[in-house]
Amino acid sequence: MTPNLAVRLGPLTLKNPVMAASGVFGYGLELLEFCPPEKLGAVVCKGLSLTPWAGNPGPRAVEAAGGLVNAIGLENMGVKAFVEKALPPLKARGATVGANLIGQTPEDYAALAQILSQTAVDFLELNVSCPNLAQGGLAFGADPEVAARLTEAAVKAAEGKPVLVKLPPLVADVALLAIRAIEAGAAAVSLVNSVPALVVDAKTRRAALGRLTGGLSGPPIKPLALRQVWLCSQAIKAPVVGLGGIFTAEDAAEFIVAGATAVQIGTAILADPRSPLAILKGLEEFFAAEGLPDVESLRGSLKGPNDP
Ligand SMILES: Cc1cc2nc3c(=O)[nH]c(=O)nc-3n(C[C@H](O)[C@H](O)[C@H](O)COP(=O)(O)O)c2cc1C
């Protein structure tokens, strides 16, 4: 039996559950010879702001603790260039495309959603880890009510395009954040974003990154991400997209067992841009070997070691 790995995120159907995460796959065309974007469930493009952002001074990324700490600073071409230059060739290849939205005020997100609602983008993903300038720079996602209002405004402006809310890893109550995002109209949540981190050289007394702190990603954050995905999937009926340290098909299957409907591949793409395809092939083999017909038959099947 060939498993059917198509999954649904609200109104959106993905041909398979393996997506490229925002920030590691450019605009989907840079890595064509290694990973054709149309083969994946979806590609989420680099975070987009209303105008181009220059990003942080270097160094912008460093390996640490078996993972990566980055402070790129959300450098991007801006939504206008994305819509004119990056989106058409990506859609012409038949890729399912998500636009990741970044802003400094709730109005930024609504304006981006409005612009993108008129394009061929398949869904929006709100990165709520950005600092909210209206509230002293605290991340939008730090407060479930602020995140909910942001989501509501973006959903309204998106005029029917499915909206995912991408949750930060370290919040007081990640399940409440997920609940409020779905109540505010999101089709699904995705998590986790990178984990705030600092890399120090004791001899030079210097931080490794130009911005001093950054975001940790890759294998060290997988257990943290799995727990947050599990907590959210217990709290909401809507789909959860899991990510954080997925490098192998087995990692991806673990997120599905913990409750994820789909997964995103981040840092692994930087190590090997072919990894999403290898993970997809491995998942197909895993489902076939386990006699599982579809993702739903594995999803949320987590048991304790002492359960029957
Ligand atoms: C270099 C780099 C750039 C990133 N840029 C973005 C971004 O623009 N928007 C966003 O929501 N997440 C961004 N992320 C976070 C990833 O999408 C992902 O949430 C995080 O790295 C955890 O997944 P991983 O361990 O598989 O990398 C970025 C991550 C990295 C490593």
PDBQT file of the ligand as one rigid body, heavy atoms in Angstrom, charges set to zero:
ROOT
HETATM    1  C1  LIG A 401      19.279  31.900   9.014  1.00  0.00    +0.000 C 
HETATM    2  C2  LIG A 401      17.857  31.838   9.549  1.00  0.00    +0.000 A 
HETATM    3  C3  LIG A 401      16.935  32.804   9.147  1.00  0.00    +0.000 A 
HETATM    4  C4  LIG A 401      15.608  32.760   9.634  1.00  0.00    +0.000 A 
HETATM    5  N1  LIG A 401      14.681  33.681   9.209  1.00  0.00    +0.000 NA
HETATM    6  C5  LIG A 401      13.388  33.605   9.611  1.00  0.00    +0.000 A 
HETATM    7  C6  LIG A 401      12.384  34.500   9.127  1.00  0.00    +0.000 A 
HETATM    8  O1  LIG A 401      12.640  35.375   8.289  1.00  0.00    +0.000 OA
HETATM    9  N2  LIG A 401      11.117  34.379   9.610  1.00  0.00    +0.000 N 
HETATM   10  C7  LIG A 401      10.777  33.394  10.520  1.00  0.00    +0.000 A 
HETATM   11  O2  LIG A 401       9.609  33.308  10.921  1.00  0.00    +0.000 OA
HETATM   12  N3  LIG A 401      11.689  32.504  10.971  1.00  0.00    +0.000 NA
HETATM   13  C8  LIG A 401      12.974  32.594  10.539  1.00  0.00    +0.000 A 
HETATM   14  N4  LIG A 401      13.912  31.681  11.001  1.00  0.00    +0.000 N 
HETATM   15  C9  LIG A 401      13.491  30.623  11.955  1.00  0.00    +0.000 C 
HETATM   16  C10 LIG A 401      13.247  29.297  11.258  1.00  0.00    +0.000 C 
HETATM   17  O3  LIG A 401      12.220  29.391  10.284  1.00  0.00    +0.000 OA
HETATM   18  C11 LIG A 401      12.873  28.206  12.297  1.00  0.00    +0.000 C 
HETATM   19  O4  LIG A 401      11.701  28.601  12.990  1.00  0.00    +0.000 OA
HETATM   20  C12 LIG A 401      13.968  27.937  13.334  1.00  0.00    +0.000 C 
HETATM   21  O5  LIG A 401      15.242  28.010  12.748  1.00  0.00    +0.000 OA
HETATM   22  C13 LIG A 401      13.785  26.576  14.016  1.00  0.00    +0.000 C 
HETATM   23  O6  LIG A 401      13.780  25.519  13.088  1.00  0.00    +0.000 OA
HETATM   24  P1  LIG A 401      15.135  24.662  12.737  1.00  0.00    +0.000 P 
HETATM   25  O7  LIG A 401      15.715  24.220  14.053  1.00  0.00    +0.000 OA
HETATM   26  O8  LIG A 401      14.665  23.541  11.867  1.00  0.00    +0.000 OA
HETATM   27  O9  LIG A 401      16.043  25.610  12.011  1.00  0.00    +0.000 OA
HETATM   28  C14 LIG A 401      15.228  31.727  10.528  1.00  0.00    +0.000 A 
HETATM   29  C15 LIG A 401      16.182  30.768  10.918  1.00  0.00    +0.000 A 
HETATM   30  C16 LIG A 401      17.475  30.809  10.447  1.00  0.00    +0.000 A 
HETATM   31  C17 LIG A 401      18.459  29.736  10.876  1.00  0.00    +0.000 C 
ENDROOT
TORSDOF 0
